[in-house]
Amino acid sequence: MTIVRYEPWTLLSRFQRQFERALGETPEDAPSPSVSWIPHVDIREEAER
């Protein structure tokens, strides 16, 4: 009988890498607080409303 070492954190890290790869992200590409695209909007205040 072969003894297998159970390392849950290694398994979790592997799952995270596969999930990021499926989404097309790498740790360097992960979302940051800054935004790369901001839509143009017109904002104005009307006295009657």
C-alpha distance matrix in Angstrom:
0.0 3.8 6.5 9.5 12.9 15.3 18.8 21.3 24.3 23.0 22.4 25.9 27.5 26.2 27.6 30.9 31.2 30.7 33.1 35.7 35.4 36.0 39.1 40.3 40.1 38.8 39.1 42.4 43.7 42.7 45.7 48.0 50.8 53.4 54.3 54.9 57.1 59.8 62.0 65.8 67.5 71.1 71.7 75.1 76.8 79.5 82.1 82.6 79.0
3.8 0.0 3.8 6.3 9.8 12.5 15.7 18.5 21.2 19.7 19.4 23.0 24.3 23.0 24.7 27.8 28.0 27.7 30.3 32.6 32.3 33.2 36.2 37.2 36.9 35.5 35.6 38.9 40.3 39.5 42.5 44.7 47.7 50.1 51.2 51.7 54.0 56.8 59.0 62.8 64.7 68.3 68.9 72.4 74.1 76.9 79.5 80.1 76.6
6.5 3.8 0.0 3.8 6.6 9.5 12.8 15.6 18.3 17.2 17.3 20.7 22.0 21.3 23.0 25.9 26.4 26.5 28.9 31.1 31.2 32.2 35.0 36.1 35.4 33.9 33.7 37.0 38.5 37.5 40.4 42.5 45.3 47.9 49.1 49.8 52.2 54.9 57.3 61.0 62.8 66.4 66.8 70.3 71.9 74.7 77.3 77.9 74.4
9.5 6.3 3.8 0.0 3.8 6.3 9.4 12.3 14.9 13.6 13.5 17.0 18.3 17.5 19.2 22.1 22.6 22.7 25.1 27.3 27.4 28.5 31.2 32.3 31.7 30.1 30.0 33.4 34.8 33.7 36.7 38.8 41.6 44.2 45.4 46.0 48.4 51.2 53.5 57.3 59.0 62.6 63.1 66.6 68.2 71.1 73.7 74.3 70.8
12.9 9.8 6.6 3.8 0.0 3.8 6.3 9.7 11.9 11.0 11.7 14.8 16.0 15.8 17.8 20.3 21.0 21.6 23.8 25.7 26.2 27.6 30.0 31.0 30.0 28.2 27.7 31.1 32.7 31.5 34.4 36.2 38.9 41.6 43.0 43.9 46.4 49.0 51.5 55.3 57.0 60.5 60.9 64.3 65.9 68.9 71.4 72.2 68.7
15.3 12.5 9.5 6.3 3.8 0.0 3.8 6.2 9.1 8.9 9.0 11.8 13.6 13.7 15.1 17.6 18.8 19.4 21.2 23.3 24.2 25.3 27.5 28.9 27.8 26.3 25.7 29.2 30.6 29.0 31.7 33.7 36.2 39.0 40.4 41.4 43.8 46.3 48.7 52.4 54.0 57.5 57.8 61.2 62.7 65.6 68.0 68.8 65.2
18.8 15.7 12.8 9.4 6.3 3.8 0.0 3.8 5.6 5.5 6.7 9.0 10.3 11.1 12.8 14.7 16.0 17.1 18.8 20.6 21.7 23.1 25.0 26.2 24.8 23.1 22.2 25.7 27.3 25.7 28.4 30.2 32.8 35.6 37.0 38.1 40.6 43.1 45.7 49.4 51.0 54.5 54.7 58.1 59.7 62.7 65.2 66.0 62.5
21.3 18.5 15.6 12.3 9.7 6.2 3.8 0.0 3.8 5.5 5.1 6.2 8.7 9.9 10.6 12.4 14.4 15.4 16.4 18.4 20.0 21.1 22.7 24.3 22.9 21.6 20.7 24.4 25.5 23.6 26.0 27.9 30.3 33.2 34.6 35.8 38.2 40.5 42.9 46.6 48.1 51.5 51.7 55.0 56.5 59.4 61.9 62.6 59.1
24.3 21.2 18.3 14.9 11.9 9.1 5.6 3.8 0.0 3.8 5.3 4.9 6.1 8.5 9.7 10.4 12.3 14.2 15.1 16.4 18.3 19.8 21.1 22.3 20.4 18.8 17.5 21.1 22.6 20.6 23.1 24.7 27.2 30.1 31.7 32.9 35.5 37.8 40.5 44.1 45.7 49.2 49.3 52.7 54.2 57.3 59.7 60.7 57.2
23.0 19.7 17.2 13.6 11.0 8.9 5.5 5.5 3.8 0.0 3.8 5.4 5.1 6.2 8.6 9.9 10.7 12.4 14.2 15.4 16.6 18.4 20.2 21.0 19.4 17.6 16.8 20.3 21.8 20.5 23.4 25.3 28.1 30.7 32.1 32.9 35.5 38.2 40.8 44.5 46.3 49.9 50.3 53.8 55.5 58.6 61.2 62.2 58.8
22.4 19.4 17.3 13.5 11.7 9.0 6.7 5.1 5.3 3.8 0.0 3.8 5.5 5.1 6.2 8.7 10.0 10.7 12.3 14.3 15.4 16.5 18.6 19.9 18.9 17.7 17.5 21.2 22.1 20.6 23.3 25.6 28.5 31.0 32.0 32.8 35.1 37.7 40.0 43.8 45.5 49.1 49.6 53.1 54.8 57.7 60.4 61.2 57.7
25.9 23.0 20.7 17.0 14.8 11.8 9.0 6.2 4.9 5.4 3.8 0.0 3.8 5.4 5.0 6.2 8.7 9.9 10.4 12.3 14.2 15.3 16.6 18.3 16.8 15.9 15.2 19.0 19.7 17.8 20.2 22.4 25.1 27.8 28.9 29.9 32.2 34.6 37.0 40.7 42.3 45.8 46.2 49.6 51.3 54.2 56.8 57.6 54.1
27.5 24.3 22.0 18.3 16.0 13.6 10.3 8.7 6.1 5.1 5.5 3.8 0.0 3.8 5.4 5.1 6.3 8.7 9.8 10.6 12.3 14.3 15.5 16.4 14.6 13.0 12.2 15.9 17.1 15.5 18.4 20.5 23.4 25.9 27.1 27.9 30.4 33.1 35.7 39.4 41.2 44.8 45.3 48.8 50.7 53.7 56.5 57.4 54.1
26.2 23.0 21.3 17.5 15.8 13.7 11.1 9.9 8.5 6.2 5.1 5.4 3.8 0.0 3.8 5.4 5.2 6.2 8.6 10.0 10.6 12.3 14.4 15.2 14.2 13.0 13.3 16.8 17.6 16.6 19.7 22.2 25.4 27.5 28.3 28.7 31.0 33.9 36.3 40.0 42.0 45.7 46.5 50.1 52.1 55.0 57.9 58.8 55.4
27.6 24.7 23.0 19.2 17.8 15.1 12.8 10.6 9.7 8.6 6.2 5.0 5.4 3.8 0.0 3.8 5.5 5.2 6.1 8.6 9.8 10.5 12.4 14.1 13.4 13.2 13.7 17.4 17.4 15.9 18.6 21.4 24.3 26.6 27.1 27.6 29.6 32.3 34.4 38.2 40.0 43.6 44.3 47.9 49.8 52.6 55.5 56.2 52.8
30.9 27.8 25.9 22.1 20.3 17.6 14.7 12.4 10.4 9.9 8.7 6.2 5.1 5.4 3.8 0.0 3.8 5.5 5.0 6.1 8.5 9.8 10.6 12.1 10.6 10.2 10.3 14.0 14.0 12.3 14.9 17.6 20.6 22.9 23.5 24.2 26.4 29.0 31.4 35.1 36.9 40.6 41.2 44.8 46.7 49.7 52.5 53.3 50.0
31.2 28.0 26.4 22.6 21.0 18.8 16.0 14.4 12.3 10.7 10.0 8.7 6.3 5.2 5.5 3.8 0.0 3.8 5.5 5.2 6.1 8.6 9.9 10.3 9.0 8.0 8.9 12.3 12.6 11.9 15.2 17.9 21.3 23.1 23.6 23.7 26.0 29.0 31.4 35.1 37.3 41.0 42.0 45.6 47.8 50.8 53.8 54.7 51.5
30.7 27.7 26.5 22.7 21.6 19.4 17.1 15.4 14.2 12.4 10.7 9.9 8.7 6.2 5.2 5.5 3.8 0.0 3.8 5.5 5.0 6.1 8.7 9.7 9.8 10.0 11.9 15.0 14.5 14.0 16.9 20.1 23.4 25.0 25.0 24.9 26.8 29.8 31.8 35.5 37.7 41.4 42.5 46.2 48.4 51.3 54.3 55.0 51.8
33.1 30.3 28.9 25.1 23.8 21.2 18.8 16.4 15.1 14.2 12.3 10.4 9.8 8.6 6.1 5.0 5.5 3.8 0.0 3.8 5.4 5.1 6.4 8.6 8.6 9.8 11.4 14.6 13.4 12.1 14.5 17.9 20.9 22.6 22.4 22.7 24.3 27.0 28.9 32.7 34.6 38.3 39.3 42.9 45.1 47.8 50.8 51.5 48.2
35.7 32.6 31.1 27.3 25.7 23.3 20.6 18.4 16.4 15.4 14.3 12.3 10.6 10.0 8.6 6.1 5.2 5.5 3.8 0.0 3.8 5.4 5.1 6.1 5.0 6.1 8.1 10.9 9.6 8.7 11.5 14.8 18.1 19.6 19.5 19.5 21.5 24.4 26.6 30.3 32.5 36.2 37.3 41.0 43.2 46.2 49.2 50.1 46.9
35.4 32.3 31.2 27.4 26.2 24.2 21.7 20.0 18.3 16.6 15.4 14.2 12.3 10.6 9.8 8.5 6.1 5.0 5.4 3.8 0.0 3.8 5.4 4.9 5.7 6.8 9.9 12.1 10.8 11.2 14.1 17.4 20.9 21.8 21.4 20.8 22.7 25.9 27.8 31.5 34.0 37.7 39.1 42.9 45.4 48.2 51.4 52.3 49.1
36.0 33.2 32.2 28.5 27.6 25.3 23.1 21.1 19.8 18.4 16.5 15.3 14.3 12.3 10.5 9.8 8.6 6.1 5.1 5.4 3.8 0.0 3.8 5.5 7.6 9.9 12.9 15.0 13.1 13.0 15.2 18.8 21.9 22.9 22.0 21.4 22.7 25.7 27.2 31.0 33.2 36.9 38.4 42.1 44.5 47.2 50.4 50.9 47.8
39.1 36.2 35.0 31.2 30.0 27.5 25.0 22.7 21.1 20.2 18.6 16.6 15.5 14.4 12.4 10.6 9.9 8.7 6.4 5.1 5.4 3.8 0.0 3.8 5.5 8.8 11.5 13.3 10.6 10.2 11.9 15.6 18.6 19.4 18.3 17.9 19.1 22.0 23.5 27.3 29.5 33.3 34.6 38.3 40.8 43.5 46.7 47.4 44.2
40.3 37.2 36.1 32.3 31.0 28.9 26.2 24.3 22.3 21.0 19.9 18.3 16.4 15.2 14.1 12.1 10.3 9.7 8.6 6.1 4.9 5.5 3.8 0.0 3.8 6.9 10.3 11.2 8.6 9.6 11.8 15.2 18.5 18.8 17.7 16.7 18.2 21.5 23.3 27.0 29.6 33.4 35.0 38.7 41.4 44.2 47.5 48.4 45.4
40.1 36.9 35.4 31.7 30.0 27.8 24.8 22.9 20.4 19.4 18.9 16.8 14.6 14.2 13.4 10.6 9.0 9.8 8.6 5.0 5.7 7.6 5.5 3.8 0.0 3.7 6.7 7.8 5.4 6.1 8.9 12.1 15.7 16.2 15.9 15.3 17.4 20.7 23.0 26.7 29.2 32.9 34.3 38.0 40.6 43.6 46.8 47.9 44.9
38.8 35.5 33.9 30.1 28.2 26.3 23.1 21.6 18.8 17.6 17.7 15.9 13.0 13.0 13.2 10.2 8.0 10.0 9.8 6.1 6.8 9.9 8.8 6.9 3.7 0.0 3.8 5.3 5.0 6.2 9.8 12.3 16.1 16.9 17.2 16.7 19.4 22.7 25.4 29.0 31.6 35.3 36.5 40.2 42.7 45.9 49.0 50.3 47.3
39.1 35.6 33.7 30.0 27.7 25.7 22.2 20.7 17.5 16.8 17.5 15.2 12.2 13.3 13.7 10.3 8.9 11.9 11.4 8.1 9.9 12.9 11.5 10.3 6.7 3.8 0.0 3.8 5.4 5.2 8.8 10.5 14.2 15.5 16.6 16.8 19.9 22.9 25.9 29.4 31.8 35.4 36.2 39.9 42.2 45.5 48.4 49.9 46.9
42.4 38.9 37.0 33.4 31.1 29.2 25.7 24.4 21.1 20.3 21.2 19.0 15.9 16.8 17.4 14.0 12.3 15.0 14.6 10.9 12.1 15.0 13.3 11.2 7.8 5.3 3.8 0.0 3.8 5.6 8.7 9.6 13.3 13.7 14.9 14.6 17.9 21.1 24.3 27.6 30.2 33.7 34.8 38.4 40.9 44.3 47.3 49.0 46.2
43.7 40.3 38.5 34.8 32.7 30.6 27.3 25.5 22.6 21.8 22.1 19.7 17.1 17.6 17.4 14.0 12.6 14.5 13.4 9.6 10.8 13.1 10.6 8.6 5.4 5.0 5.4 3.8 0.0 3.8 6.4 8.4 12.1 12.2 12.5 11.9 14.9 18.2 21.2 24.6 27.2 30.9 32.1 35.8 38.4 41.6 44.8 46.2 43.4
42.7 39.5 37.5 33.7 31.5 29.0 25.7 23.6 20.6 20.5 20.6 17.8 15.5 16.6 15.9 12.3 11.9 14.0 12.1 8.7 11.2 13.0 10.2 9.6 6.1 6.2 5.2 5.6 3.8 0.0 3.8 6.4 10.0 11.2 11.9 12.4 15.3 18.1 21.0 24.5 26.8 30.4 31.2 34.9 37.2 40.4 43.4 44.8 41.8
45.7 42.5 40.4 36.7 34.4 31.7 28.4 26.0 23.1 23.4 23.3 20.2 18.4 19.7 18.6 14.9 15.2 16.9 14.5 11.5 14.1 15.2 11.9 11.8 8.9 9.8 8.8 8.7 6.4 3.8 0.0 3.8 6.9 8.1 8.7 10.0 12.5 14.9 17.9 21.4 23.4 26.9 27.6 31.2 33.5 36.7 39.6 41.1 38.1
48.0 44.7 42.5 38.8 36.2 33.7 30.2 27.9 24.7 25.3 25.6 22.4 20.5 22.2 21.4 17.6 17.9 20.1 17.9 14.8 17.4 18.8 15.6 15.2 12.1 12.3 10.5 9.6 8.4 6.4 3.8 0.0 3.8 5.4 7.5 9.5 12.5 14.4 17.9 21.0 22.9 26.2 26.6 30.1 32.2 35.6 38.4 40.1 37.3
50.8 47.7 45.3 41.6 38.9 36.2 32.8 30.3 27.2 28.1 28.5 25.1 23.4 25.4 24.3 20.6 21.3 23.4 20.9 18.1 20.9 21.9 18.6 18.5 15.7 16.1 14.2 13.3 12.1 10.0 6.9 3.8 0.0 3.8 6.6 9.8 12.3 13.2 16.6 19.5 20.9 23.9 23.9 27.2 29.1 32.6 35.3 37.1 34.3
53.4 50.1 47.9 44.2 41.6 39.0 35.6 33.2 30.1 30.7 31.0 27.8 25.9 27.5 26.6 22.9 23.1 25.0 22.6 19.6 21.8 22.9 19.4 18.8 16.2 16.9 15.5 13.7 12.2 11.2 8.1 5.4 3.8 0.0 3.8 6.7 9.3 10.4 14.1 16.7 18.6 21.7 22.0 25.4 27.7 31.3 34.1 36.1 33.5
54.3 51.2 49.1 45.4 43.0 40.4 37.0 34.6 31.7 32.1 32.0 28.9 27.1 28.3 27.1 23.5 23.6 25.0 22.4 19.5 21.4 22.0 18.3 17.7 15.9 17.2 16.6 14.9 12.5 11.9 8.7 7.5 6.6 3.8 0.0 3.8 5.7 7.0 10.7 13.6 15.7 19.1 19.9 23.5 26.1 29.5 32.5 34.3 31.8
54.9 51.7 49.8 46.0 43.9 41.4 38.1 35.8 32.9 32.9 32.8 29.9 27.9 28.7 27.6 24.2 23.7 24.9 22.7 19.5 20.8 21.4 17.9 16.7 15.3 16.7 16.8 14.6 11.9 12.4 10.0 9.5 9.8 6.7 3.8 0.0 3.8 6.9 10.3 13.1 16.0 19.5 21.0 24.6 27.6 30.8 34.1 35.9 33.5
57.1 54.0 52.2 48.4 46.4 43.8 40.6 38.2 35.5 35.5 35.1 32.2 30.4 31.0 29.6 26.4 26.0 26.8 24.3 21.5 22.7 22.7 19.1 18.2 17.4 19.4 19.9 17.9 14.9 15.3 12.5 12.5 12.3 9.3 5.7 3.8 0.0 3.8 6.6 9.7 12.7 16.3 18.1 21.8 24.9 28.0 31.4 33.0 30.6
59.8 56.8 54.9 51.2 49.0 46.3 43.1 40.5 37.8 38.2 37.7 34.6 33.1 33.9 32.3 29.0 29.0 29.8 27.0 24.4 25.9 25.7 22.0 21.5 20.7 22.7 22.9 21.1 18.2 18.1 14.9 14.4 13.2 10.4 7.0 6.9 3.8 0.0 3.8 6.6 9.1 12.7 14.3 18.0 21.1 24.2 27.6 29.2 27.0
62.0 59.0 57.3 53.5 51.5 48.7 45.7 42.9 40.5 40.8 40.0 37.0 35.7 36.3 34.4 31.4 31.4 31.8 28.9 26.6 27.8 27.2 23.5 23.3 23.0 25.4 25.9 24.3 21.2 21.0 17.9 17.9 16.6 14.1 10.7 10.3 6.6 3.8 0.0 3.8 6.4 10.1 12.4 16.1 19.3 22.1 25.7 27.0 24.8
65.8 62.8 61.0 57.3 55.3 52.4 49.4 46.6 44.1 44.5 43.8 40.7 39.4 40.0 38.2 35.1 35.1 35.5 32.7 30.3 31.5 31.0 27.3 27.0 26.7 29.0 29.4 27.6 24.6 24.5 21.4 21.0 19.5 16.7 13.6 13.1 9.7 6.6 3.8 0.0 3.8 7.0 9.9 13.4 16.9 19.6 23.2 24.7 22.9
67.5 64.7 62.8 59.0 57.0 54.0 51.0 48.1 45.7 46.3 45.5 42.3 41.2 42.0 40.0 36.9 37.3 37.7 34.6 32.5 34.0 33.2 29.5 29.6 29.2 31.6 31.8 30.2 27.2 26.8 23.4 22.9 20.9 18.6 15.7 16.0 12.7 9.1 6.4 3.8 0.0 3.8 6.3 9.9 13.3 15.9 19.5 20.9 19.1
71.1 68.3 66.4 62.6 60.5 57.5 54.5 51.5 49.2 49.9 49.1 45.8 44.8 45.7 43.6 40.6 41.0 41.4 38.3 36.2 37.7 36.9 33.3 33.4 32.9 35.3 35.4 33.7 30.9 30.4 26.9 26.2 23.9 21.7 19.1 19.5 16.3 12.7 10.1 7.0 3.8 0.0 3.8 6.6 10.3 12.7 16.3 17.9 16.5
71.7 68.9 66.8 63.1 60.9 57.8 54.7 51.7 49.3 50.3 49.6 46.2 45.3 46.5 44.3 41.2 42.0 42.5 39.3 37.3 39.1 38.4 34.6 35.0 34.3 36.5 36.2 34.8 32.1 31.2 27.6 26.6 23.9 22.0 19.9 21.0 18.1 14.3 12.4 9.9 6.3 3.8 0.0 3.8 7.0 10.0 13.5 15.3 13.7
75.1 72.4 70.3 66.6 64.3 61.2 58.1 55.0 52.7 53.8 53.1 49.6 48.8 50.1 47.9 44.8 45.6 46.2 42.9 41.0 42.9 42.1 38.3 38.7 38.0 40.2 39.9 38.4 35.8 34.9 31.2 30.1 27.2 25.4 23.5 24.6 21.8 18.0 16.1 13.4 9.9 6.6 3.8 0.0 3.8 6.6 10.0 12.1 11.2
76.8 74.1 71.9 68.2 65.9 62.7 59.7 56.5 54.2 55.5 54.8 51.3 50.7 52.1 49.8 46.7 47.8 48.4 45.1 43.2 45.4 44.5 40.8 41.4 40.6 42.7 42.2 40.9 38.4 37.2 33.5 32.2 29.1 27.7 26.1 27.6 24.9 21.1 19.3 16.9 13.3 10.3 7.0 3.8 0.0 3.8 6.6 9.1 8.2
79.5 76.9 74.7 71.1 68.9 65.6 62.7 59.4 57.3 58.6 57.7 54.2 53.7 55.0 52.6 49.7 50.8 51.3 47.8 46.2 48.2 47.2 43.5 44.2 43.6 45.9 45.5 44.3 41.6 40.4 36.7 35.6 32.6 31.3 29.5 30.8 28.0 24.2 22.1 19.6 15.9 12.7 10.0 6.6 3.8 0.0 3.8 5.6 5.8
82.1 79.5 77.3 73.7 71.4 68.0 65.2 61.9 59.7 61.2 60.4 56.8 56.5 57.9 55.5 52.5 53.8 54.3 50.8 49.2 51.4 50.4 46.7 47.5 46.8 49.0 48.4 47.3 44.8 43.4 39.6 38.4 35.3 34.1 32.5 34.1 31.4 27.6 25.7 23.2 19.5 16.3 13.5 10.0 6.6 3.8 0.0 3.8 5.6
82.6 80.1 77.9 74.3 72.2 68.8 66.0 62.6 60.7 62.2 61.2 57.6 57.4 58.8 56.2 53.3 54.7 55.0 51.5 50.1 52.3 50.9 47.4 48.4 47.9 50.3 49.9 49.0 46.2 44.8 41.1 40.1 37.1 36.1 34.3 35.9 33.0 29.2 27.0 24.7 20.9 17.9 15.3 12.1 9.1 5.6 3.8 0.0 3.8
79.0 76.6 74.4 70.8 68.7 65.2 62.5 59.1 57.2 58.8 57.7 54.1 54.1 55.4 52.8 50.0 51.5 51.8 48.2 46.9 49.1 47.8 44.2 45.4 44.9 47.3 46.9 46.2 43.4 41.8 38.1 37.3 34.3 33.5 31.8 33.5 30.6 27.0 24.8 22.9 19.1 16.5 13.7 11.2 8.2 5.8 5.6 3.8 0.0
